[in-house]
Amino acid sequence: MTMSSTAEKRTFTIWRGDKNGGQFKAYTAEITTGMVVLDAVHQIQATQAPDLACRWNCKAGKCGSCSAEINGKPRLMCMTRMETLPEGDVTIQPLKAFPSIRDLVTDVSWNYTVNKQIQPLTYDPKELNADGTFTMYQEEVDRAQEFRKCIECFLCQDTCHVLREHDLHAEFAGPRFFVRTASLEMHPMDTADRKEWLRNKGNIGYCNITKCCTEVCPEHIHITDNAIIPLKERVIDRYFDPVGRVWEWAHS
């Protein structure tokens, strides 16, 4: 990497270690205009720490691979410009909500286990058009389209206090999978009923709608307002609203 004469030296304190433990180590990188945190990490790998492990792929904020905690906040390294960070040392550490593999790399496989629990799109073949397609209106597309933007960076999972602070992975699905459930539940052709899963397996009731997941989403998905709250309302209508229960029973 060629550095200009106006390069600024910054110190990066990066966590090094694995599941057995580790420590923070300090490195220096030369920062020029337009650089992102991932650029600095690559420079450190090239000049000082060739064994530093980190995930990355697209460097365009679309693959979700380079998730990390930068100065304590879950962010994508490739989308965090150096000029947006306060002066002083930059601390980089792995996602806290998942087990460490090595350095900045964590084991996020638990998320895919949860994903398999969610009933996929289910529809009545009789509702299809003669050519095997189905018709959707634009307002129906608009309602769920934002959920399809998820890049599975798992920043929302990492910032969620239920997973991050209380380690309730065995009981709680997390915001990413409430988003996926919402994308299915709001599909006009879907006929599946996921309310029992939301209540008893996903335990959506653990979420206290602090909106921390929405704040860290790099795709600006309104996770809390447009996915979690509507799903909570459906669960409440089913299990806690006596009028709603009678109505649902009468129309079942």
C-alpha positions in Angstrom: 0.0 0.0 0.0 1.4 3.4 -1.0 1.1 6.1 1.6 1.0 9.8 1.0 3.1 12.3 2.9 0.0 13.3 4.8 -0.6 9.9 6.3 -1.6 9.9 10.0 -0.4 7.3 12.3 -3.0 5.7 14.5 -2.8 3.0 17.1 -5.0 0.0 16.9 -5.5 -2.2 19.9 -6.6 -5.6 18.6 -7.7 -8.7 20.6 -5.5 -11.6 19.8 -6.3 -15.1 21.1 -8.7 -18.1 20.8 -11.3 -19.9 22.9 -8.7 -20.6 25.6 -8.0 -16.9 26.2 -6.0 -14.0 24.8 -5.1 -10.4 25.2 -5.1 -7.1 23.4 -2.0 -6.1 21.4 -1.2 -2.6 20.0 -0.3 -2.0 16.4 0.3 1.2 14.4 -1.1 1.9 11.0 -0.7 4.8 8.6 -4.1 6.3 7.8 -4.9 8.3 4.7 -8.1 9.9 3.5 -10.9 7.5 2.7 -9.6 4.5 4.6 -11.9 2.2 6.5 -11.0 0.1 9.5 -10.6 -3.0 7.3 -7.9 -1.3 5.3 -6.0 -0.6 8.5 -6.4 -4.3 9.6 -5.1 -5.4 6.2 -2.1 -3.0 6.5 -1.3 -4.5 10.0 -1.5 -8.0 8.6 0.8 -7.0 5.7 3.4 -5.2 7.8 3.3 -6.5 11.4 1.0 -9.4 12.1 0.6 -11.8 9.2 -1.1 -14.4 11.4 -3.9 -12.0 12.5 -7.1 -13.8 11.7 -10.2 -11.9 10.4 -13.0 -12.6 8.0 -13.8 -10.5 5.0 -15.0 -11.0 1.5 -16.7 -8.2 -0.5 -15.3 -5.1 1.2 -18.6 -3.4 0.1 -20.9 -4.0 3.0 -22.9 -6.7 1.3 -21.4 -10.0 2.5 -21.5 -9.4 6.3 -18.2 -11.2 6.9 -16.1 -8.5 8.5 -18.3 -8.0 11.6 -16.4 -6.9 14.7 -16.7 -4.6 17.7 -15.0 -1.3 17.0 -14.6 0.9 20.1 -17.1 -1.3 21.8 -19.8 -1.0 19.1 -20.8 -3.9 16.7 -20.0 -2.7 13.2 -18.7 -3.8 9.8 -15.0 -3.0 9.5 -15.4 -2.4 5.7 -18.1 0.3 6.3 -16.5 2.1 9.2 -14.5 5.0 7.8 -11.6 6.2 9.9 -12.7 9.8 9.8 -15.9 8.9 11.6 -14.1 7.6 14.6 -13.0 9.8 17.5 -9.3 10.7 17.8 -7.1 8.3 19.8 -6.6 4.6 19.8 -9.0 2.3 18.0 -10.0 -0.9 19.8 -11.1 -3.9 17.7 -12.4 -7.1 19.2 -14.5 -10.1 18.1 -18.3 -10.3 18.4 -19.0 -10.9 22.1 -22.1 -12.9 21.6 -20.4 -15.8 19.9 -17.5 -18.2 20.8 -14.0 -17.2 19.8 -12.2 -19.2 17.1 -9.2 -17.0 16.7 -8.4 -13.3 16.9 -11.3 -11.5 15.3 -13.0 -14.6 14.0 -16.0 -16.1 15.9 -18.1 -19.2 15.5 -21.5 -18.0 14.3 -22.7 -21.5 13.3 -25.4 -21.4 16.1 -27.3 -19.0 13.9 -27.7 -21.5 11.1 -29.0 -24.0 13.6 -31.7 -21.6 14.6 -32.5 -20.9 11.0 -33.4 -24.5 10.4 -36.1 -24.3 13.1 -38.2 -21.8 11.2 -40.8 -23.3 8.9 -40.1 -22.2 5.4 -42.6 -20.6 3.0 -45.7 -22.7 2.9 -48.5 -22.1 0.4 -51.6 -23.8 -1.0 -50.9 -24.9 -4.6 -54.6 -24.2 -5.4 -53.8 -20.5 -5.0 -51.3 -20.5 -7.8 -52.0 -19.1 -11.2 -52.6 -21.5 -14.1 -48.9 -21.0 -15.2 -47.6 -22.0 -11.7 -46.9 -18.4 -10.6 -48.7 -16.3 -8.0 -49.6 -12.6 -8.0 -48.4 -10.1 -5.5 -49.4 -6.4 -5.3 -46.8 -3.7 -4.8 -48.0 -2.9 -1.3 -47.5 -6.5 -0.3 -44.0 -6.4 -1.8 -43.1 -3.2 0.0 -44.2 -4.6 3.3 -41.7 -7.4 3.5 -39.0 -6.3 1.0 -36.8 -4.6 3.6 -36.4 -7.9 5.5 -34.8 -9.4 2.4 -32.0 -6.9 2.6 -30.5 -8.7 5.6 -26.8 -9.7 4.9 -26.5 -11.9 8.0 -23.7 -9.9 9.5 -25.2 -10.9 12.9 -24.5 -7.5 14.3 -28.1 -7.4 15.6 -27.5 -10.7 17.3 -24.3 -9.5 18.9 -25.8 -6.3 20.3 -29.0 -7.9 21.7 -28.7 -8.0 25.5 -30.5 -11.4 25.7 -27.6 -13.0 23.8 -24.8 -10.6 24.6 -25.3 -10.2 28.3 -27.4 -13.1 29.4 -26.1 -15.8 27.0 -29.6 -17.3 26.4 -28.7 -18.8 23.0 -30.5 -22.0 24.0 -33.8 -20.2 24.6 -33.8 -17.1 22.3 -33.7 -16.9 18.5 -32.6 -13.3 18.3 -33.5 -10.3 16.1 -32.1 -11.8 12.9 -34.5 -14.7 13.0 -37.5 -12.6 14.0 -36.7 -10.6 10.8 -36.7 -13.8 8.8 -39.9 -15.0 10.4 -41.5 -11.7 9.6 -40.5 -11.9 6.0 -42.4 -15.3 5.8 -45.4 -14.3 8.0 -46.0 -11.2 5.9 -45.8 -13.0 2.6 -49.3 -12.9 1.0 -49.1 -16.6 -0.1 -47.8 -18.0 3.1 -50.2 -20.2 5.1 -47.9 -21.5 7.9 -48.5 -20.7 11.6 -45.3 -19.8 13.4 -46.8 -18.2 16.5 -46.1 -21.2 18.7 -42.5 -21.2 17.6 -42.2 -17.5 18.3 -43.6 -17.8 21.8 -42.1 -21.1 23.0 -38.9 -21.7 21.0 -37.9 -18.3 19.7 -39.1 -16.7 23.0 -39.9 -13.4 21.4 -41.2 -12.3 24.8 -37.6 -11.9 26.0 -37.2 -8.9 23.7 -37.9 -5.6 25.5 -37.8 -3.6 22.3 -34.8 -1.3 23.2 -34.1 -1.0 19.4 -30.4 -1.6 19.9 -30.6 -4.2 17.0 -32.1 -1.6 14.7 -29.4 0.9 15.6 -26.5 -1.3 14.4 -28.1 -2.7 11.2 -25.9 -1.7 8.3 -28.9 -2.2 5.9 -31.1 0.1 8.0 -33.8 -2.5 8.5 -36.4 -1.3 11.0 -36.0 -4.6 12.9 -37.9 -3.5 16.0 -40.8 -1.5 14.6 -41.5 -3.5 11.4 -40.6 -7.0 12.4 -40.5 -7.7 16.1 -43.4 -5.6 17.3 -45.8 -6.9 14.7 -44.8 -10.5 15.6 -45.3 -9.7 19.3 -48.7 -8.5 18.5 -49.6 -11.7 16.7 -48.4 -13.8 19.6 -50.4 -11.6 22.1 -53.5 -11.9 19.9 -53.2 -15.7 19.9 -52.3 -16.4 23.5 -53.4 -13.5 25.6 -56.3 -11.7 24.0 -59.5 -13.5 24.8 -61.4 -11.8 22.0 -58.7 -12.5 19.5 -58.7 -16.2 20.5 -62.5 -16.5 20.1 -62.3 -14.8 16.7 -59.4 -17.1 15.6 -61.2 -20.2 16.8 -64.4 -19.1 15.0 -62.5 -18.7 11.7 -60.3 -21.7 11.9 
